[in-house]
Amino acid sequence: MRDEGLFGPQTVTWQLHADPAMWIAGICSLYLQALHPRAVAAVVQNSRFREDPLGRLMRTGNFVATTTYGTTAEAESAGERVRRVHRMLSATDPETGAEIRLDDPDLLRWVHCAEVASFAGVVRRAGFPLTDAQLDRYFDEQRRAAALVGLDPAEVPGSTRAMAEYFERVRPELQRTADSDLVYDFLHRPFAPWWLLPVNLGYLPLGHLAYSVLPGWARKLHGRPAYPAPVVAAGLCGFRTTGLAVPDQLRFRYPGDHVQRAVDRLGKTAMPSIKTLAQL
């Protein structure tokens, strides 16, 4: 019996996570996550993202790709590593001085919801043909990923309505902080060495595009201007169109080959495609 992993080709997750717009969606999710004061404090105090920007972003992307396209054993192993790290680490609340545990279910749930809501919302906005029913299905499927990091799936939003209700409940806790400003600056200029200034300048439009696709309430909390709506629409469409123009044999091998390895394991019918999505 073939091992399709946690999801498999007949899931919305399998199709959505292969879309090129996921790159922008992933960066957008980090801006959103940074608005939770305790969650962002835990990241700032425990992560070396400023010293190793590419490593931090690639590790996050690798976790999502492994849990989506890897075998069941690979996904469970990735989840166990994350749970182990979270059990070991803690941080200090900058305002109260209280301990922040990284395995706090409230923080894990925030990170999960900010992530998957950004993935679905941004990729759909970029042109991925996701129906309302498929969006509900995606959130329900993502409960499997939530369980990997230690959450009770029953306590994770599993529909569009439940996700919207979750954000309404949590919004009073969110605010701009010194730590969120640090993340904002990092996601606009990720490389510190002066000699990488040209790289920062080249990346800046993409980093600000990812900020500009945040929900309006989130941009208001950050308090920074965004690109005008027509620029955002053109940027998303252009980025996705360019990505889709790359041949599958290259797009699904670099910079990571998780999709290609899954296709090699399961056969050509496992290749993500809009045609398969339409049949779900």
N, C-alpha and C positions, 0 to 999 in steps of 0.2 A: 504493500500500500504506500503510495507516494505521500511525502510529508509536505503539506502546503504551508506549514507554519501556523501562526496565530490567525491569519486572515485568509490568504489564498486569492486566486484570480477572480473568483465570483463575489468579491466584496468591493464596495465603493472605495475603501481605504487603498486597496491594491492599485486602483486606477488613478485616484486623486494624487497620491503621494509620488507618482512618477511624472507629474506635470512640471514643466520648467518653472512656472510661477511659484513653485514651492520655495525657491531660493528667496524671493522677496517676502513671501509669507513667513518664513522662518525668522528673518530679521525683524519683521513687524511684530512677531510674537514676543521678542525680547524687549522691545519698547513697551509693550503692554504689560508684561510681567514686572517691569521695573516700577510700576505705579503702586505696587503693594509694599509698604514700608518695611515690613518684617522680611518678606521674601527677598527683596533686593538687598537688604542689609546682610542676609545670609550669603548671598552670592558675592557681594563685594568683599566680605570678610574672609571668605573661604576659597575664592577662585583667583587664579593667576591670569585672568583674561587680558589684563593690560600688558603683561609681559609676553604672553603667548596667544595673541588674538586668533590666529588661524587654527591653532590647536583646540582652543575652546569651542569655536564654531564647528569645526570638523567633528569633534567628539559628540556634540549634540546631534548633528546631522547623521552621524554614523549610528547612534542609538535608534533614531527614528527609522532609518533604513533597515537596520538589522531586525528590529521588532516587526517591521512590515514584510520584508522579503526573505528573511532568514528562516532556517528550520525552526521547529518548536524548541529544540534544545538550545539553539543559538539565541533565540529570543528570551528564553527563560534565564540563560546565563547572563545576558546583558542586563536583565532586570535584577538579578541577584547582585550583580556588581553595584548597581545604582543603590539598591537597598542597603548594602553593606557600607557604602560610603556615607549615606545619609545617617545611618545609625552612629557612625563614628564622629560626626561633625556637629558643631553647634556655633552659635553666634550670639552677639549681645545686642539687644534692642537699643538703638542710639538714644531714644527718648526716655525709656524707663529703666534701663540697665538690666532688665530681665533677660534670662537665657532664652534663646531661640533654638529650638531643635529642628534640624533639617528634615527629620522624619515626621514632623507635625502634620497630621492629615489635612488640616485647613490650608497649610502652605502647599502641600503636594497637590491638593485639589485645585488651588488657584493656578499653579503652574500648568497643570494639565489643561484646564479649561481655557486659559489664555492662549495656550499653544494650539489646541485643536480648533478653537473658534477662529483664530487667525489663519490657520491653514485653509480651512474651508471657505472662509469669507473672502480672503484675498485671491485664492485660486479661482473661485467662482467669478469674482469681479473682473479677473483678467481674461475671462472668456471660456473657462472650463464649463461645459454644459451640464451643470448639476441641478437636478430637479429638487423641489421641496421635499419630496418623499425620500430621495437619495440623501439629502442633507440630514434628515432625521436618522436614516439608516447609518450614516457615517458616524454621527455622535454616539449612537448605540454601539457600533462596532468598537469605537475607541475606548469603551469601558474595559476591553481586554488589555489594552496598553496601560490603562490606569491601574489595573490589578498588578501589573508587573512592578510598579514602583511602590506598591504596598497599600494601595487604596482599596476600600470595599466598593466593588462595582455598583452596588445598589445605592451608594451615596454619591455617585457621580452623574451629572446630567447626561441623559441618554436621548434627548430630542431637542429640536430647535426651541420649543417652548420652555423646556426645563433649563436649557442653557441661558436663555434670555432672563428667566426668573432668577437664576444664580447670579448673573451680573448685576441685576437690580439689587439683590441682597448685599452684595459685597462692595458695591460702589461707595457707600459711606466710609469704608475703611481705606480707600485709595487716596493718594495725594502725591504731589510733587515733593521730592526731598533732595537733599544733597547727593544721596546715592543714585536717585533716578537721573539727576543731572549728569552724574558721572557716566552712567550707562548711555544716556543720550549723546554725550560728547564722544564716547568711545565708538558708538555705532555710526557716527559721522566721520570720525578720523581714527580708525582702529590702529594705525601703525605709528608708534612714538618716534622712532629715529628720524632725524631731519632729512636724511638722504632718501627716505621713502615718501617724502612729500608729494612727488608726482603720482605715486600709487594712491595716496589719500585723495588727491584732487580728482583722479580718474574714477575712484569709487564713490565720491561724495554724492553725485546725482542719484545713484542707486540707493545709498543709505538714506537719503532724504525722501526718495520715493517710498521706501518701506515705512518711514515715519508717516508720510502723508496718507497712507491707506488705513491708518488707525481709525477706529470709530470716532465720530466727532467729539463725544464726551471725553474720550481718552486724550485726544489732542488738546482739548480745553484744559485738562488737568496738567498736562505737560507745559502748557503755556507758550508753545513755540508755533510760529507760522508754518503752514504747509504749502505745498504746491497747489495752484489753482486746479479745480476739478478737471478741466479739459487736459491739462498737462498730466495729471495722474492717469486719466483714461488712456491717453496716447502712450504714456510710459509703460503701463501694464501690458497693453496690447502689443506694443513693439517688443518688449522683453520676451513675452510668451511666444510671439510669432518667430522671433529669431531663434529661440530655443527649440521650437518644433521643427525648424528648418535643418537642424543638425541631424544627420543620419542616426537611426536608432543604435547601430553598432558602435557609434562613438558616444552618443548621449547617455546610453545605459552602461557604459564602461568607465567613464571618467567624469568627475574625479573619484567616484566610487563605483564598484561593479556589482552592487547588491542585486539590482534588477536583472542584469545579465546572468548572474549565477543562479538566480531563481528560475529564469527561463531555461538555462542549461539543465537544471534539475527536473523541471516539470514539463518541458516541451514548449514548442513555439506558440501553442494556444494560450500560454501564460503571459505572453507579451502584453503589457498594458496598452489599451487602445480605446478610443472613443466609441468604436463599434461595440466592444464588449460592455462598456458602461451603459450604452443605450438598451442593452438586453437585461440589465439588472432590475 
